[in-house]
Amino acid sequence: MILELLLEILEDLHPDVDFENCDSLIDENILDSFDIIALISEINMEFGISIPPDEIVPENFNSAKALYDLIERLSDGDW
């Protein structure tokens, strides 16, 4: 459920990207700073999670899996 919703959010930003298989969203400049801000906002609204500034690093946004792991870690497994 979390991953499916996250993929929907990502696909709304860039429908042409294969988010399930791409692991270089930041490295290849697929996501820019505006996308990151939009993602943080959507994650906050959809999952009720605030992403602290020290977690806003490329490693956490480079793939859907990395974002999923971040959400899981910050939610303390409340899903």
Order of alpha helices (4+ residues) and beta strands (2+ residues): alpha-alpha-alpha-alpha
